[in-house]
Amino acid sequence: MEKLKERWGIEQNWQIIIILIVFAITGSTASYIGEPILNYLNISSESFGTFGYWVTRIILLFIMYQFMLVFFGWLFGQYRFFWNFEKKMLRRIGLKRFVN
């Protein structure tokens, strides 16, 4: 637990629990609302093909997840951690010009 606290730059054990809860809630929520959003946008495997549907779904979920992660982090009082986490993730995928 100490290594995780040091790596994430947090001080209290309860912060680890909150952070893990935020990751769980964000992933579940993104997955849950993905289908209704795709239906609203009229995106289905019949119209896009199976491969196109899943590629579109994954891209859409990835984008939604990024926003929701920061939002839920803010909601649970861990905004700074999740904003730094998000900036690091965006830099790794080559979008660093959007986080500075």
N, CA, C and O atoms as CSV, one atom per row, in Angstrom:
chain,resi,resn,atom,element,x,y,z
A,1,MET,N,N,0.829,-1.182,0.000
A,1,MET,CA,C,0.000,0.000,0.000
A,1,MET,C,C,0.878,1.251,0.000
A,1,MET,O,O,0.515,2.266,-0.595
A,2,GLU,N,N,2.008,1.180,0.653
A,2,GLU,CA,C,2.908,2.340,0.716
A,2,GLU,C,C,3.472,2.675,-0.665
A,2,GLU,O,O,3.614,3.847,-1.014
A,3,LYS,N,N,3.794,1.637,-1.452
A,3,LYS,CA,C,4.307,1.889,-2.805
A,3,LYS,C,C,3.259,2.588,-3.666
A,3,LYS,O,O,3.574,3.490,-4.442
A,4,LEU,N,N,2.024,2.161,-3.516
A,4,LEU,CA,C,0.944,2.774,-4.276
A,4,LEU,C,C,0.735,4.224,-3.859
A,4,LEU,O,O,0.527,5.096,-4.703
A,5,LYS,N,N,0.789,4.475,-2.572
A,5,LYS,CA,C,0.640,5.845,-2.080
A,5,LYS,C,C,1.767,6.732,-2.601
A,5,LYS,O,O,1.538,7.878,-2.987
A,6,GLU,N,N,2.975,6.198,-2.607
A,6,GLU,CA,C,4.121,6.969,-3.097
A,6,GLU,C,C,4.015,7.210,-4.604
A,6,GLU,O,O,4.256,8.319,-5.079
A,7,ARG,N,N,3.656,6.171,-5.344
A,7,ARG,CA,C,3.560,6.284,-6.798
A,7,ARG,C,C,2.464,7.261,-7.212
A,7,ARG,O,O,2.644,8.034,-8.153
A,8,TRP,N,N,1.339,7.229,-6.518
A,8,TRP,CA,C,0.218,8.092,-6.859
A,8,TRP,C,C,0.313,9.458,-6.202
A,8,TRP,O,O,-0.459,10.356,-6.537
A,9,GLY,N,N,1.239,9.629,-5.281
A,9,GLY,CA,C,1.409,10.919,-4.624
A,9,GLY,C,C,0.276,11.273,-3.681
A,9,GLY,O,O,-0.142,12.428,-3.604
A,10,ILE,N,N,-0.215,10.282,-2.968
A,10,ILE,CA,C,-1.285,10.530,-2.003
A,10,ILE,C,C,-0.769,10.239,-0.604
A,10,ILE,O,O,0.258,9.582,-0.433
A,11,GLU,N,N,-1.485,10.730,0.388
A,11,GLU,CA,C,-0.988,10.652,1.758
A,11,GLU,C,C,-1.767,9.705,2.656
A,11,GLU,O,O,-1.192,9.108,3.566
A,12,GLN,N,N,-3.054,9.559,2.421
A,12,GLN,CA,C,-3.899,8.778,3.315
A,12,GLN,C,C,-4.367,7.483,2.651
A,12,GLN,O,O,-4.546,7.426,1.435
A,13,ASN,N,N,-4.563,6.443,3.469
A,13,ASN,CA,C,-5.055,5.168,2.951
A,13,ASN,C,C,-6.467,5.292,2.382
A,13,ASN,O,O,-6.799,4.636,1.396
A,14,TRP,N,N,-7.293,6.128,2.998
A,14,TRP,CA,C,-8.670,6.258,2.523
A,14,TRP,C,C,-8.719,6.832,1.109
A,14,TRP,O,O,-9.683,6.594,0.382
A,15,GLN,N,N,-7.689,7.586,0.708
A,15,GLN,CA,C,-7.652,8.134,-0.648
A,15,GLN,C,C,-7.529,7.019,-1.682
A,15,GLN,O,O,-8.103,7.110,-2.767
A,16,ILE,N,N,-6.787,5.976,-1.349
A,16,ILE,CA,C,-6.657,4.837,-2.266
A,16,ILE,C,C,-8.017,4.205,-2.493
A,16,ILE,O,O,-8.377,3.885,-3.626
A,17,ILE,N,N,-8.772,4.025,-1.423
A,17,ILE,CA,C,-10.099,3.420,-1.537
A,17,ILE,C,C,-11.015,4.296,-2.387
A,17,ILE,O,O,-11.733,3.793,-3.251
A,18,ILE,N,N,-10.989,5.597,-2.142
A,18,ILE,CA,C,-11.814,6.524,-2.931
A,18,ILE,C,C,-11.415,6.468,-4.403
A,18,ILE,O,O,-12.280,6.448,-5.279
A,19,ILE,N,N,-10.126,6.442,-4.677
A,19,ILE,CA,C,-9.641,6.407,-6.061
A,19,ILE,C,C,-10.098,5.128,-6.758
A,19,ILE,O,O,-10.536,5.175,-7.907
A,20,LEU,N,N,-10.003,3.999,-6.082
A,20,LEU,CA,C,-10.451,2.737,-6.675
A,20,LEU,C,C,-11.963,2.738,-6.900
A,20,LEU,O,O,-12.442,2.211,-7.903
A,21,ILE,N,N,-12.707,3.324,-5.975
A,21,ILE,CA,C,-14.161,3.440,-6.148
A,21,ILE,C,C,-14.483,4.308,-7.363
A,21,ILE,O,O,-15.377,3.977,-8.141
A,22,VAL,N,N,-13.763,5.408,-7.528
A,22,VAL,CA,C,-13.994,6.290,-8.681
A,22,VAL,C,C,-13.710,5.551,-9.985
A,22,VAL,O,O,-14.480,5.675,-10.938
A,23,PHE,N,N,-12.624,4.786,-10.048
A,23,PHE,CA,C,-12.340,4.001,-11.255
A,23,PHE,C,C,-13.470,3.017,-11.538
A,23,PHE,O,O,-13.886,2.863,-12.686
A,24,ALA,N,N,-13.967,2.352,-10.501
A,24,ALA,CA,C,-15.042,1.374,-10.678
A,24,ALA,C,C,-16.329,2.039,-11.154
A,24,ALA,O,O,-16.973,1.554,-12.084
A,25,ILE,N,N,-16.701,3.138,-10.525
A,25,ILE,CA,C,-17.933,3.834,-10.904
A,25,ILE,C,C,-17.831,4.372,-12.327
A,25,ILE,O,O,-18.785,4.278,-13.100
A,26,THR,N,N,-16.694,4.927,-12.668
A,26,THR,CA,C,-16.520,5.501,-14.006
A,26,THR,C,C,-16.609,4.426,-15.083
A,26,THR,O,O,-17.294,4.610,-16.089
A,27,GLY,N,N,-15.927,3.316,-14.880
A,27,GLY,CA,C,-15.976,2.234,-15.862
A,27,GLY,C,C,-17.367,1.662,-16.026
A,27,GLY,O,O,-17.820,1.428,-17.147
A,28,SER,N,N,-18.042,1.438,-14.920
A,28,SER,CA,C,-19.405,0.902,-14.972
A,28,SER,C,C,-20.357,1.876,-15.647
A,28,SER,O,O,-21.189,1.475,-16.461
A,29,THR,N,N,-20.239,3.144,-15.314
A,29,THR,CA,C,-21.126,4.151,-15.888
A,29,THR,C,C,-20.889,4.307,-17.387
A,29,THR,O,O,-21.845,4.391,-18.158
A,30,ALA,N,N,-19.640,4.347,-17.802
A,30,ALA,CA,C,-19.333,4.483,-19.235
A,30,ALA,C,C,-19.898,3.297,-20.013
A,30,ALA,O,O,-20.466,3.467,-21.092
A,31,SER,N,N,-19.740,2.116,-19.468
A,31,SER,CA,C,-20.261,0.927,-20.125
A,31,SER,C,C,-21.788,0.933,-20.165
A,31,SER,O,O,-22.391,0.552,-21.168
A,32,TYR,N,N,-22.401,1.363,-19.078
A,32,TYR,CA,C,-23.860,1.360,-18.968
A,32,TYR,C,C,-24.510,2.356,-19.920
A,32,TYR,O,O,-25.517,2.034,-20.551
A,33,ILE,N,N,-23.955,3.553,-20.032
A,33,ILE,CA,C,-24.599,4.567,-20.876
A,33,ILE,C,C,-24.118,4.525,-22.327
A,33,ILE,O,O,-24.618,5.274,-23.167
A,34,GLY,N,N,-23.158,3.660,-22.623
A,34,GLY,CA,C,-22.659,3.558,-23.990
A,34,GLY,C,C,-23.716,3.090,-24.971
A,34,GLY,O,O,-23.852,3.653,-26.058
A,35,GLU,N,N,-24.464,2.066,-24.596
A,35,GLU,CA,C,-25.493,1.512,-25.483
A,35,GLU,C,C,-26.598,2.519,-25.801
A,35,GLU,O,O,-26.943,2.679,-26.972
A,36,PRO,N,N,-27.171,3.210,-24.799
A,36,PRO,CA,C,-28.198,4.208,-25.135
A,36,PRO,C,C,-27.678,5.339,-26.029
A,36,PRO,O,O,-28.407,5.838,-26.886
A,37,ILE,N,N,-26.437,5.736,-25.832
A,37,ILE,CA,C,-25.874,6.797,-26.676
A,37,ILE,C,C,-25.705,6.304,-28.110
A,37,ILE,O,O,-26.002,7.032,-29.057
A,38,LEU,N,N,-25.233,5.076,-28.271
A,38,LEU,CA,C,-25.108,4.514,-29.614
A,38,LEU,C,C,-26.479,4.377,-30.275
A,38,LEU,O,O,-26.625,4.638,-31.469
A,39,ASN,N,N,-27.479,3.969,-29.502
A,39,ASN,CA,C,-28.837,3.878,-30.055
A,39,ASN,C,C,-29.343,5.252,-30.474
A,39,ASN,O,O,-29.954,5.392,-31.534
A,40,TYR,N,N,-29.094,6.261,-29.653
A,40,TYR,CA,C,-29.522,7.625,-29.974
A,40,TYR,C,C,-28.856,8.120,-31.263
A,40,TYR,O,O,-29.487,8.794,-32.078
A,41,LEU,N,N,-27.590,7.782,-31.435
A,41,LEU,CA,C,-26.852,8.184,-32.635
A,41,LEU,C,C,-27.139,7.270,-33.825
A,41,LEU,O,O,-26.597,7.457,-34.914
A,42,ASN,N,N,-28.007,6.273,-33.595
A,42,ASN,CA,C,-28.398,5.322,-34.634
A,42,ASN,C,C,-27.209,4.513,-35.153
A,42,ASN,O,O,-27.090,4.259,-36.351
A,43,ILE,N,N,-26.348,4.120,-34.243
A,43,ILE,CA,C,-25.183,3.314,-34.586
A,43,ILE,C,C,-25.451,1.894,-34.111
A,43,ILE,O,O,-25.630,1.646,-32.919
A,44,SER,N,N,-25.476,0.969,-35.060
A,44,SER,CA,C,-25.718,-0.433,-34.718
A,44,SER,C,C,-24.834,-1.310,-35.592
A,44,SER,O,O,-24.224,-0.841,-36.553
A,45,SER,N,N,-24.776,-2.590,-35.242
A,45,SER,CA,C,-23.949,-3.500,-36.034
A,45,SER,C,C,-24.566,-3.726,-37.416
A,45,SER,O,O,-23.860,-4.082,-38.360
A,46,GLU,N,N,-25.882,-3.520,-37.536
A,46,GLU,CA,C,-26.524,-3.655,-38.849
A,46,GLU,C,C,-26.131,-2.505,-39.779
A,46,GLU,O,O,-25.942,-2.709,-40.978
A,47,SER,N,N,-26.009,-1.308,-39.227
A,47,SER,CA,C,-25.696,-0.156,-40.077
A,47,SER,C,C,-24.197,0.058,-40.275
A,47,SER,O,O,-23.782,0.585,-41.307
A,48,PHE,N,N,-23.386,-0.342,-39.307
A,48,PHE,CA,C,-21.943,-0.118,-39.392
A,48,PHE,C,C,-21.152,-1.397,-39.632
A,48,PHE,O,O,-19.951,-1.341,-39.898
A,49,GLY,N,N,-21.802,-2.531,-39.543
A,49,GLY,CA,C,-21.094,-3.798,-39.577
A,49,GLY,C,C,-20.544,-4.087,-38.189
A,49,GLY,O,O,-20.382,-3.175,-37.378
A,50,THR,N,N,-20.263,-5.335,-37.921
A,50,THR,CA,C,-19.810,-5.719,-36.582
A,50,THR,C,C,-18.507,-5.029,-36.210
A,50,THR,O,O,-18.381,-4.487,-35.112
A,51,PHE,N,N,-17.548,-5.045,-37.108
A,51,PHE,CA,C,-16.248,-4.437,-36.818
A,51,PHE,C,C,-16.379,-2.929,-36.614
A,51,PHE,O,O,-15.853,-2.384,-35.644
A,52,GLY,N,N,-17.070,-2.264,-37.517
A,52,GLY,CA,C,-17.252,-0.818,-37.412
A,52,GLY,C,C,-18.001,-0.416,-36.160
A,52,GLY,O,O,-17.692,0.601,-35.539
A,53,TYR,N,N,-18.989,-1.220,-35.790
A,53,TYR,CA,C,-19.762,-0.943,-34.578
A,53,TYR,C,C,-18.866,-0.990,-33.348
A,53,TYR,O,O,-18.905,-0.088,-32.512
A,54,TRP,N,N,-18.063,-2.040,-33.239
A,54,TRP,CA,C,-17.227,-2.188,-32.044
A,54,TRP,C,C,-16.105,-1.159,-31.997
A,54,TRP,O,O,-15.755,-0.680,-30.919
A,55,VAL,N,N,-15.544,-0.816,-33.133
A,55,VAL,CA,C,-14.520,0.236,-33.155
A,55,VAL,C,C,-15.138,1.560,-32.719
A,55,VAL,O,O,-14.557,2.284,-31.911
A,56,THR,N,N,-16.309,1.873,-33.253
A,56,THR,CA,C,-17.006,3.106,-32.875
A,56,THR,C,C,-17.360,3.103,-31.398
A,56,THR,O,O,-17.193,4.112,-30.713
A,57,ARG,N,N,-17.849,1.970,-30.907
A,57,ARG,CA,C,-18.230,1.870,-29.491
A,57,ARG,C,C,-17.025,2.073,-28.580
A,57,ARG,O,O,-17.111,2.797,-27.588
A,58,ILE,N,N,-15.909,1.441,-28.907
A,58,ILE,CA,C,-14.705,1.567,-28.076
A,58,ILE,C,C,-14.201,3.006,-28.074
A,58,ILE,O,O,-13.840,3.532,-27.021
A,59,ILE,N,N,-14.173,3.642,-29.229
A,59,ILE,CA,C,-13.723,5.040,-29.298
A,59,ILE,C,C,-14.652,5.942,-28.496
A,59,ILE,O,O,-14.193,6.802,-27.745
A,60,LEU,N,N,-15.953,5.746,-28.656
A,60,LEU,CA,C,-16.926,6.549,-27.917
A,60,LEU,C,C,-16.781,6.344,-26.409
A,60,LEU,O,O,-16.788,7.309,-25.645
A,61,LEU,N,N,-16.650,5.085,-25.983
A,61,LEU,CA,C,-16.494,4.808,-24.550
A,61,LEU,C,C,-15.198,5.397,-24.011
A,61,LEU,O,O,-15.165,5.893,-22.884
A,62,PHE,N,N,-14.143,5.348,-24.794
A,62,PHE,CA,C,-12.869,5.908,-24.355
A,62,PHE,C,C,-12.988,7.412,-24.117
A,62,PHE,O,O,-12.501,7.929,-23.111
A,63,ILE,N,N,-13.634,8.104,-25.042
A,63,ILE,CA,C,-13.799,9.554,-24.905
A,63,ILE,C,C,-14.684,9.884,-23.707
A,63,ILE,O,O,-14.357,10.768,-22.916
A,64,MET,N,N,-15.804,9.173,-23.573
A,64,MET,CA,C,-16.704,9.414,-22.438
A,64,MET,C,C,-15.997,9.139,-21.121
A,64,MET,O,O,-16.167,9.878,-20.151
A,65,TYR,N,N,-15.207,8.076,-21.090
A,65,TYR,CA,C,-14.509,7.683,-19.867
A,65,TYR,C,C,-13.577,8.793,-19.386
A,65,TYR,O,O,-13.490,9.050,-18.185
A,66,GLN,N,N,-12.890,9.441,-20.300
A,66,GLN,CA,C,-11.946,10.494,-19.924
A,66,GLN,C,C,-12.644,11.631,-19.196
A,66,GLN,O,O,-12.175,12.097,-18.158
A,67,PHE,N,N,-13.757,12.071,-19.740
A,67,PHE,CA,C,-14.505,13.159,-19.107
A,67,PHE,C,C,-15.120,12.724,-17.783
A,67,PHE,O,O,-15.070,13.454,-16.793
A,68,MET,N,N,-15.695,11.538,-17.779
A,68,MET,CA,C,-16.358,11.069,-16.558
A,68,MET,C,C,-15.364,10.803,-15.437
A,68,MET,O,O,-15.695,10.990,-14.266
A,69,LEU,N,N,-14.158,10.371,-15.770
A,69,LEU,CA,C,-13.157,10.106,-14.744
A,69,LEU,C,C,-12.821,11.378,-13.977
A,69,LEU,O,O,-12.757,11.367,-12.747
A,70,VAL,N,N,-12.611,12.458,-14.689
A,70,VAL,CA,C,-12.322,13.730,-14.024
A,70,VAL,C,C,-13.548,14.216,-13.252
A,70,VAL,O,O,-13.418,14.731,-12.141
A,71,PHE,N,N,-14.735,14.054,-13.834
A,71,PHE,CA,C,-15.958,14.490,-13.151
A,71,PHE,C,C,-16.179,13.721,-11.851
A,71,PHE,O,O,-16.408,14.328,-10.805
A,72,PHE,N,N,-16.114,12.394,-11.909
A,72,PHE,CA,C,-16.322,11.605,-10.689
A,72,PHE,C,C,-15.195,11.830,-9.688
A,72,PHE,O,O,-15.424,11.807,-8.479
A,73,GLY,N,N,-13.980,12.048,-10.184
A,73,GLY,CA,C,-12.879,12.389,-9.285
A,73,GLY,C,C,-13.157,13.682,-8.545
A,73,GLY,O,O,-12.901,13.783,-7.345
A,74,TRP,N,N,-13.680,14.672,-9.254
A,74,TRP,CA,C,-14.054,15.945,-8.631
A,74,TRP,C,C,-15.180,15.730,-7.623
A,74,TRP,O,O,-15.156,16.283,-6.523
A,75,LEU,N,N,-16.162,14.925,-8.008
A,75,LEU,CA,C,-17.311,14.660,-7.150
A,75,LEU,C,C,-16.891,14.010,-5.831
A,75,LEU,O,O,-17.485,14.279,-4.787
A,76,PHE,N,N,-15.869,13.157,-5.880
A,76,PHE,CA,C,-15.394,12.462,-4.689
A,76,PHE,C,C,-14.221,13.176,-4.015
A,76,PHE,O,O,-13.610,12.625,-3.099
A,77,GLY,N,N,-13.903,14.383,-4.452
A,77,GLY,CA,C,-12.872,15.172,-3.795
A,77,GLY,C,C,-11.446,14.814,-4.166
A,77,GLY,O,O,-10.516,15.139,-3.428
A,78,GLN,N,N,-11.261,14.152,-5.294
A,78,GLN,CA,C,-9.921,13.757,-5.731
A,78,GLN,C,C,-9.607,14.333,-7.116
A,78,GLN,O,O,-8.958,13.685,-7.937
A,79,TYR,N,N,-10.073,15.543,-7.357
A,79,TYR,CA,C,-9.907,16.175,-8.666
A,79,TYR,C,C,-8.441,16.265,-9.074
A,79,TYR,O,O,-8.089,15.911,-10.199
A,80,ARG,N,N,-7.599,16.728,-8.186
A,80,ARG,CA,C,-6.184,16.928,-8.527
A,80,ARG,C,C,-5.543,15.613,-8.987
A,80,ARG,O,O,-4.821,15.591,-9.983
A,81,PHE,N,N,-5.805,14.529,-8.267
A,81,PHE,CA,C,-5.238,13.231,-8.647
A,81,PHE,C,C,-5.705,12.835,-10.044
A,81,PHE,O,O,-4.893,12.462,-10.890
A,82,PHE,N,N,-7.012,12.916,-10.287
A,82,PHE,CA,C,-7.540,12.446,-11.567
A,82,PHE,C,C,-7.192,13.381,-12.718
A,82,PHE,O,O,-7.031,12.921,-13.849
A,83,TRP,N,N,-7.073,14.672,-12.463
A,83,TRP,CA,C,-6.652,15.578,-13.526
A,83,TRP,C,C,-5.205,15.288,-13.909
A,83,TRP,O,O,-4.882,15.268,-15.096
A,84,ASN,N,N,-4.332,15.063,-12.937
A,84,ASN,CA,C,-2.944,14.697,-13.234
A,84,ASN,C,C,-2.875,13.345,-13.936
A,84,ASN,O,O,-2.083,13.165,-14.861
A,85,PHE,N,N,-3.694,12.403,-13.504
A,85,PHE,CA,C,-3.761,11.084,-14.134
A,85,PHE,C,C,-4.189,11.230,-15.596
A,85,PHE,O,O,-3.619,10.599,-16.485
A,86,GLU,N,N,-5.185,12.057,-15.826
A,86,GLU,CA,C,-5.702,12.284,-17.174
A,86,GLU,C,C,-4.650,12.939,-18.064
A,86,GLU,O,O,-4.474,12.533,-19.212
A,87,LYS,N,N,-3.955,13.939,-17.551
A,87,LYS,CA,C,-2.908,14.599,-18.334
A,87,LYS,C,C,-1.819,13.606,-18.726
A,87,LYS,O,O,-1.339,13.614,-19.859
A,88,LYS,N,N,-1.435,12.756,-17.785
A,88,LYS,CA,C,-0.406,11.758,-18.079
A,88,LYS,C,C,-0.888,10.794,-19.167
A,88,LYS,O,O,-0.128,10.441,-20.069
A,89,MET,N,N,-2.144,10.372,-19.079
A,89,MET,CA,C,-2.688,9.444,-20.065
A,89,MET,C,C,-2.757,10.093,-21.448
A,89,MET,O,O,-2.409,9.461,-22.446
A,90,LEU,N,N,-3.198,11.333,-21.514
A,90,LEU,CA,C,-3.294,12.018,-22.804
A,90,LEU,C,C,-1.918,12.250,-23.421
A,90,LEU,O,O,-1.761,12.171,-24.640
A,91,ARG,N,N,-0.931,12.534,-22.590
A,91,ARG,CA,C,0.441,12.685,-23.111
A,91,ARG,C,C,0.935,11.376,-23.716
A,91,ARG,O,O,1.590,11.372,-24.759
A,92,ARG,N,N,0.618,10.270,-23.057
A,92,ARG,CA,C,1.085,8.968,-23.543
A,92,ARG,C,C,0.474,8.581,-24.878
A,92,ARG,O,O,1.099,7.865,-25.660
A,93,ILE,N,N,-0.741,9.046,-25.149
A,93,ILE,CA,C,-1.348,8.701,-26.435
A,93,ILE,C,C,-1.110,9.782,-27.486
A,93,ILE,O,O,-1.687,9.729,-28.573
A,94,GLY,N,N,-0.270,10.753,-27.170
A,94,GLY,CA,C,0.146,11.744,-28.152
A,94,GLY,C,C,-0.709,12.990,-28.232
A,94,GLY,O,O,-0.665,13.698,-29.238
A,95,LEU,N,N,-1.487,13.278,-27.201
A,95,LEU,CA,C,-2.344,14.461,-27.209
A,95,LEU,C,C,-1.884,15.498,-26.198
A,95,LEU,O,O,-2.707,16.181,-25.590
A,96,LYS,N,N,-0.579,15.619,-26.016
A,96,LYS,CA,C,-0.068,16.507,-24.969
A,96,LYS,C,C,-0.351,17.979,-25.235
A,96,LYS,O,O,-0.346,18.780,-24.300
A,97,ARG,N,N,-0.594,18.351,-26.475
A,97,ARG,CA,C,-0.875,19.764,-26.764
A,97,ARG,C,C,-2.204,20.214,-26.174
A,97,ARG,O,O,-2.446,21.415,-26.054
A,98,PHE,N,N,-3.076,19.268,-25.802
A,98,PHE,CA,C,-4.374,19.616,-25.235
A,98,PHE,C,C,-4.358,19.748,-23.721
A,98,PHE,O,O,-5.356,20.177,-23.141
A,99,VAL,N,N,-3.266,19.397,-23.064
A,99,VAL,CA,C,-3.251,19.405,-21.599
A,99,VAL,C,C,-2.353,20.476,-21.014
A,99,VAL,O,O,-2.328,20.633,-19.794
A,100,ASN,N,N,-1.635,21.202,-21.802
A,100,ASN,CA,C,-0.753,22.248,-21.266
A,100,ASN,C,C,-1.405,23.595,-21.269
A,100,ASN,O,O,-0.794,24.578,-20.850
